[in-house]
Every structure is written in C-alpha cells, then in structure tokens.
Amino acid sequence: MEHEFWKYVDCLVENSRLVIDRPKGSTHFRCNNLIYPLDYVFYKEIASGDGGKVEVWIGSLREKKIYELV
C-alpha cells in the first residue's frame, strides 16, 4: 500500500507545474542573513489541507521526484 502511495506522489509531481517563489541565492524576506541554497518553489495546481500552497525545495537532480529522507 505504501509503495502505491509513493508512485501516486511521483506521478503528481511529474505532472504538476512548479512556480519558483524564492530563487536560489535570494535572501529571506524577514531575515536578510538567510540565503536560500536551493530554489524554493510551490506547486501551482496543488493546495495543502488548509488551502495554502504546497512548498518544496528543488534539488540539483534533473529528475522531478520525491525522495524520502531517512
């Protein structure tokens, strides 16, 4: 069952449009000494449970996939 969930999430990610909210190298809007090391983005078509944006970091790999950090 868990395997099917991750396949669904990968499919959702591969077929969704990402909007760069804070580009790599930009500073945080409240804390100028915090510099984003990677692009900070949100999914245009996906909303969170509270109706807000689902935000993610984009890594350096070409492949658009979700990776579970263990």
N, C-alpha and C positions, 0 to 999 in steps of 0.2 A: 504494500500500500504506500509506504514512504517513497519507494522508487518511482511510482506513478506520479506522486505529488511533485517531485523534482523534475520529472520530464515535462509536466504541465507548466511549471515555473519557467523552465528553459524555453519552451515554446512561446510563452507570453513575452519573455524578454527579447527573443529573437525577432518578434513581430511588432514590437512597440517602438514608438518614436521617443528618443531622448532629447531633452532640452537642457543645454548647458546653462546652469544657474550661476555658478561661480567657477570661472576658468582656473586651470592650474596656474599657480603663481600670483593669483589675486589675493588681496587681504580681506579678512573677515570684516563685515560692516560695523561691528561693535568693538572689535579688538584688533587694532591695526598691526600688532606684532604677531598675529596668527596668519600665516600664509598657507594657502591650500596647496598641498603637494601633488594633488591629482584633480582632474575635472570633477566637480560636484554637480550632479545632474538630477533631474526628476523625469518620471515617465509621464508623457503628455496624456495618454489615454487611461491611466490607472490612478484611482483615488484610494486613499487609505480608509480605514474604518470610520474615522471621524470626518471624512470628506476632504482632508488635506492632500498635499502632494506626497507621493512615494519617492523619497530622495535616496540616491545611491552615489557611491564613488565609482568612477570608471578607472580600471587598472590599465596596465600597459599592454595587455594581450589584445590581439586583433579580434579574437573570437568573443562574441557577446554571450556570456554565460554567467550563471550564478555559481559561485564557489562557496561551499560550506567551510567556514574556518573552524578547525578542530583544535 
